[in-house]
Amino acid sequence: MAQTAPEKKMLPVEKKPDGLLINIYVQPKSAKNQIAGIHNNALKIRITAPPADNKANRMCIKFIAKQLRLPQSHIELVAGSTSRSKQIFIAYTDQEPRNKQEKGLLEKLSALLE
């Protein structure tokens, strides 16, 4: 029997002129911070912080920034501050051409899912 290649999951990303909009699903109070794959067309992220007092949102931004090797100031929570389903926006900088930044970010996000 021939084996089929594993199905590649689509990144829950929308390209914008000035950055990337990413759907995320946050699971607070987890044992450790980690990327846990794709869940309902969103990047699933497990966070150790509790959902109270905006702690999970802040830790989520910090974790994503660390994983993508970006300053936290480039990442903004734009929707879902009180929900597990959220959207974050990663802004491009003026330091490199936008297409190069987009390609680099998409490659980093894909690598996190492997």
C-alpha positions, -999 to +999 in steps of 0.1 A: +000+000+000+013+035-009+016+059+020+002+093+016+020+124+028+008+138+061-018+165+057-003+200+061-025+222+083-032+257+070-020+285+092-049+306+106-033+338+092-048+367+072-023+388+054-028+426+058-009+455+041+009+464+074+012+430+091-004+396+098-037+389+116-036+355+134-064+336+150-054+320+183-071+298+208-057+301+243-059+274+270-050+291+303-038+274+335-019+247+316+011+228+329+035+247+306+035+273+279+035+257+244+021+257+209-004+228+207-013+228+170-044+240+152-079+241+169-110+253+150-089+273+125-068+289+152-033+284+165-038+267+199-016+280+226-014+266+261-004+292+288+004+286+325-012+319+336-048+321+349-074+340+328-080+365+357-067+401+356-056+399+320-026+376+330-032+350+303-034+377+276-002+393+287+016+359+290+002+349+256+017+380+239+050+375+257+051+338+247+043+345+210+069+373+209+096+349+223+086+321+199+088+345+169+118+364+182+100+397+180+096+426+205+063+424+224+055+459+210+051+444+175+022+422+187-012+435+196-043+417+209-071+431+186-100+408+195-111+384+222-096+399+253-122+380+275-125+349+253-103+319+246-107+327+209-086+357+201-070+376+172-035+391+174-019+414+149+018+413+142+029+446+126+057+448+101+086+471+108+103+496+085+136+478+088+131+452+060+109+449+029+074+438+039+074+407+016+106+395+033+091+401+068+059+383+058+078+353+044+099+351+075+070+353+099+050+326+080+081+303+080+085+308+118+048+301+124+049+270+102+080+257+121+062+261+154+036+236+142+061+209+132 
